Amino acid sequence: MKRDRTLLTRAKVPRRYDAGATALARLEQTMVAAVATGRMVMMAEVAGSAWSLRRVVRHPRVLGAGVAGLAAQNVWAATRAIARRTVDDPWIGWSDAAAVSAALVTEVTSWGVRGLPPGSNWSLLFSTVVCAWLPLELPSTPMLTAALAQWLVVYQATTGGGGGELRVAGQRVNEALTQTTFVALGARFARRLRSQAQQLDTTRELTSRQAAVIAAAGERERQRREIHDSVLQVLETVAGGWTVSPELLQRRIEFEIRRLEGVMNPAVDEPVATLESALSDLCEECEFLGLAVTFSHRNLDVIPGGPSVEALRDAAREALMNIYKHADTDSAVVDAEVSEATIRVVVRDDGRGFDSAAPRVGFGLNESVIRRMGEVNGSATINSTPGRGTVVTLVAPWRRSRD
C-alpha cells in the first residue's frame, strides 16, 4: 500500500469545494444581500409614512419611538446576518416576528383608537415585507407556526372588539391572510431552494471524487508506462545480452534514475520546453546505448511543451527502443515537421523489419506507441516489411495560438 501511495503523488486530483464555494453558501450570501436590501427599502417607506402622519396621529412621539425601534431592530438583524453570512438564524427570525407585532401595536397606539382611518395602516407594508423572508430565518415548521400565532394574537388584541369595531377588524383581515399566505409559500420556497443547493453540492462532491479516482487511475497508468520505457528497457539491455560498453550503460542508468526521480517527484519533474528540445534529448538518450540517430526537423521551435509533445516524445522513444532491440541496426532516423493542424514525427530504420500486418502482442507498441498517441487524439501508423526496415509515423493535432 505504501508503494501505491508513492506512485500516485503526481496525480492531479481536483480541489475539493470549500465551504465558501458551495452552492448552499452562495445561496445564503445571496439571501443575506437580498434581505438587507429589502430592509433598507422597507424602512425608508415606513419612515416616509411616519413622517407624513406625524401631525395627524394623536401620539406622534409613540409613532416616532416605535418606528425608531423598528429601524434599530432592522439594522441589528442586517448586521448580524452579514457577519454570519446567513439569514438562517432563529435570533433574527424571532426578532423579526416580534417586530411585526410591535409595528401593529405602534400604529394602533399612535392613533389612540383601534378604528384607524382608511389608508393609514403602514404596518401592512411592514408585515408583508418581513413575512416574505421570515421562513428563511425560521426554517422549522413549529417555529414558523409559533411566530404566526404570536402575530395573530396581537392582531386580535389590537383590532378585535365589539360590533362597532368590525369595520376596523375587516380592514385588518387582509393583513392576517397576507401574512399567513406569505409564511406558507415562503416556507415551501425556502425549503426547495436549500434542498436544491444541497443536492447540487452533493453532486459536485461525487463528481470531484470520481474525477480523483480517474486522475489516480490515469497517473498509475502513466507511471506504469514510464517504468516500462525506462527501467525495463535497461534491464532488457543487461539481461538480453546486447553489446553495450560499461561506460554507456552507466550513463544510461544514471539518466534513467534522474528521469524516474522526475516521474515520482513533482518538484523535480519539469515540463518539456518544446518539441525540438524533447526530440533532441531523446536522440542523445539513444546515444547512451550506441544507437546513432539522425534528427531532422522543420518549424519545431513554434511547438511549446504540453500533452501532445510528451505523447510524441514517449511514443518516439518506444519506437527507437524497438529499433535498438530488434532491428539489428545501429542507426535510425527521426524526422519531424509541423503543418497547419498537425505535428508529424516519423521514426524509421533500415533494419531487419517484421510483418506489420501480423497481430502484435506485448506492452511496447500497443501501449507506449498506439495507445499513448490515442490519449491526445493522435494516431500511430506502423509499416514494416521483413528485410526492408520499419517506419513509424506519429501524428498529433495542434492549433497555432493567436496573439
N, C-alpha and C positions, 0 to 999 in steps of 0.2 A: 504493500500500500504506500509506503514511503516513496518508493521509486515512482509510482504513478503520480503522486502529488508533485514531485520534482519535474517530471516531464511536462506537466500541464501549467507550469508557471507562466508561460508566454501566451496562454490562451486569452484572447481579447474578450473578456466577459463584459457585457453591457452593464453600465452603472445602474444600481437599483434606485428606484424613485424615493427621495427623501420626503419627510413629512410636508415640507413646504411646496413640493412639486406634485402632490397628489391631487386628483380631481376633487376630492372632498374638501381639501384645504383651500383650493382655489374657489370652490363654490362658497365656502364660508366667508372668504375675504370679499367676494362679490356681494354677498348678503350684507356684510358689515358696511361696505361703501353705500349700497342702496338704502339701507335703513338710516344711516347717518344723514344722507342727503334728504331723505323723506322727513326726518325730524326737523331739520333746518327750515324746509319749506313749510311744514305744518305749523311750526311755532311762529313763523312770520305771518301766516294767515290769522292765527289765533290772536297774536299781538295787535294786528290791524283791526280785528273785530273788537277787541277790548278797548282800544283807543277810541274807536267811533262810538262806543257805548258808555264811555266814562262819565258823560254828562247826562245820561238818560237813566242809568240804574240808580236804585235807592242807596246802595252801599258801594261806591266806586273803589274805596280802599280795599274792601274784601275782594272785589274783582281784580284789582291790581296785584294784591298779595297772592291770590290764587294763581293768576297767570305767571307771576314771577316764580312761584314754586314749581309749576309745570315746566317752565323753561329750565330751571335748575336741575330738575329730575331728568330732563331730556339730555342736557349737557353731560350729566354724570353717566347716564346709560350709554351715550355715544362714545364717551371717553373710555369707559370700561370695555366696550365691545372692540374698539380699535386696539386697545392694549392687549386684549386676549385673542384678537384675530378671529373672533367667532361671536355670533349672536345667540348661540345655543347656551344660554346661561339663565338658570332659574332666578337668580337675584335680579337680573334685568327684567325678566318676564313678570315677576311678582311686583316690581316697582311700576312697570307699565300698567298692570292690572289695577293697582292702587291709584295710579294717575288718572285712569279713565273714570273711576268712581269719583275722585277728587274734582275732576272737571265738572261733573254733573252737580256735585254739591256746591261748588263755587258759583256756577251760573245761577242756580236757584237762590242761593243765599244772597247774591249780589242784588237780585231783584226784590228780595224780601217776601215774595209770594211764590206759590207753585204754579200759578197761572201766568205763563210767560207770553209776551207779545209775539205775534207771528214773525218768523224770520230772525228771531234773536238767539236761537239756540246754537251758539258756536260750538257747544260740546259735541254736537252731531259730527262736525268735521273732525274734531279731535278723536272721538271714539272710533269713527270709521277708519281713519288712517292707522291708529295704533292697533286696532284689531286685525289689520292686514298682515302685520308682522309678529303679532303675539304668538301664533303657532310655531314660528321659527325659534322663539325663545323658550317656549314651554312645549317641547315635542311630545310629552307624555299625555295621554288622554285624560287621566284623573286630574292632572294639574290644570289642563285647559278647561275642564268641566268646572273645577272649583273656582277658577278665575271668572268664568262666565257667570256662575251662580252668584259670586260676590257682587258683580256689577248689577245683575238683575235685582238683588235685594236692595241695593242703594237706589236703583231706578224706582222701585216700588215705593220706597220710603220718601222719596222726594217728589214724585209726581202722582202717586195714588191718593185717593181721598173719596169724598162723597160725590153725589151726582153733579154738583156744581163744578167739579173739577174734572169731569170726564173729558171735556174738550182738551184740556192740557194733557191728560193721560193719552188721549188719542194722538196728539202731536208727537208724543214720545214713543209710540208703538213702533214707528219706523226705525227708531234707533235700536230698539231691542231686536227687531227682525234683522236689521242690517248687521248688527254685531254678531248675532247667532250664526247668520249665513257666512260671514267672513271668517269666523273661527272654524266652522265646519269645513269650508272649502280650503282655507289656508292650511289646516292640519293635513288634509289629504295631499295638497300640493307639496308641502314641506317634506312629508314622508317620501313622496315619489322622487323629488329632487335628490334627497340624500341617498335614497336607495339606488338610484341610477348612478350617482357619483361613486358609491361604494362598489357597485358592480364593475364600473369602468376601472377602478383601482385594482380590483381582483383580477380582471382580465389582463391588465398591464403587468401585474406581478407574475402571473402564469406565463405570459409571453416572455418576460425577462428571464424567467427560469429556463424556459425551453431554449431561448437563444443562448443561455450559458451552457446548456448541455450540448447544443450543436457546435458552439465555439470550441468546447473542450474536445469533442469528437474530431473536429477538423484539425485542431492542434495536435492531437495524438496521431492522426494520420500523417500530418506533415512531418512530425518528428520521426515516425517510422520510416518515411521515405528518405529523410535526411540520413538516418543511420544506415539505410541500405546503400545510399550513394557515397558514404564516406567510410565508416568503419568496416562494413562488409567488403567494400572494394579492396581495402588494404589487406584484410585477412585473406581474400581470394588471391591476391598477388603473392602473399607469402606461402599460402598452402598450395597454390596451383603450380608452383614450380617455375613461374616466369622469371626470366633472367633480368634482374634489376640490380644495379650497383648498390652496395650498402649506403653510400652517401645519399643517392637519390631517394632510396627507401626511407632513410631517416628524415630527410627534408619533407617527404610526403606525410610521414606520420606526424611530424610537428605541425604541418599545415592543417591536417585533419583535426588535430587536437584544438587548434585555435578556432576552427570552424564549428566544432561541436560546442565549444565554450560559448560561441555566439548563439547557437541554437538554444542552449539551456539557460543562458543568462541574458535577459533583455538589455542589461546595462552594457554588455559587450557587443551584442549583435547590432550592427548598423545597417540601415537600408542601402541598397545598391544605388550608386550615384547616377550612372547612365548605363544604357545597354552596351555601349562601346567598352566602358571600363569592366563591366561584368564579363563579357566575352574575352577581353584581353587577359583578365585574371584567370579565366578558365583555361585558356591556351597555355599560360605559364604553369598552371597546375599540372597539365598533362606532361610538360617538360620534365617534371619530377619523376615520371615513370619511363621516360625515354621515348615518348610519342611526340614526334615533331609535328606541330600543327601550323599550317599556313592560314593566316587570318586576313581576309579582305572584307571591306565594308564600305558602304556609301550612306551618308547622311545620318549616321547613328548618333551624332552628338546632339540631335534635336529630341532624342527619346530619353526622358527622365526615368529614374527608377520607379518601380511600382510592381503590382502583382504580375502584370504581363511580362515585364523584364525578368523577374525572378523565375517565372514559369519557363521562359525561353532559355535562361541560363541553366536551370536544373535539367530540362529535357536535353539540351545540347551536351551537358556533362554525361548523362547516361549514354547518349549515342557515342560519344568519344570513348567511354569506358568499354562499350561493346566492341569498338574497333580495336582497342588495345588488347582485349582478352580473346577475341575470336577471329579477327580479320587476318591475322598473320601478316601484318604490315607494320612498319614503324613510322608511317606518315599519314596525315589526314588533312582535309581542307575544310575550313569554316568560312562560309560566305554569307553576309548579312546585308540587307537593303530595306529601305523604307519607301512605301508608296503612300498615296493619299489616305488610305484607310486601313492598311495592314503593315505588319512587320514580318519579314520573311527571313528565316535563318536556315541555311542548307548545310548539312554536315555530310561529307562524302569521303570515300576511300576507294582504293583500287585493290583491295584485298581479296580474300577467297570468296566472299559473298555467301548467300544462302538462298533458299527458296522462300521468298517473302509471302507467297500465297499459301504456304503450309500453316496450320494452326500453331500459334505461339503459346508456350507455357512458361511459367516463371513470373517473377515480380518486375524485372527491369523494364523491358519495352512496354509492357501493358500498363504498369503503374507510374513509373518515373518519366515516361515519354507521352504515351497516348492519353492516359487519364490526367496527367498533370496539365497538358495543354487544354483539355476539355474543361478544366476548372476555371479557366479565364476565357471561355467561349472561343478558344482557338482550335487548331487541328494539327495532327501529325500524320504524315504520309511516309511509309517505309517501302522503298523499292530496292530489291536486291535480286541478283541472279548469281548462281554458283559460278565462281571463277571470274566474275566481272565487277566485283565490288558492291558497295551499298550506298544508297542516297537516302538520307533522312531529311524531309522538308517540314519545317515547323512554321506555322503561320499564326499570328496573334493579331486581333483587331486593335486599332488605336485611333485616337482623334486628336488632330493638331489643336492645341489651345489657342484661343483668340484673345489677344491682349486688348 
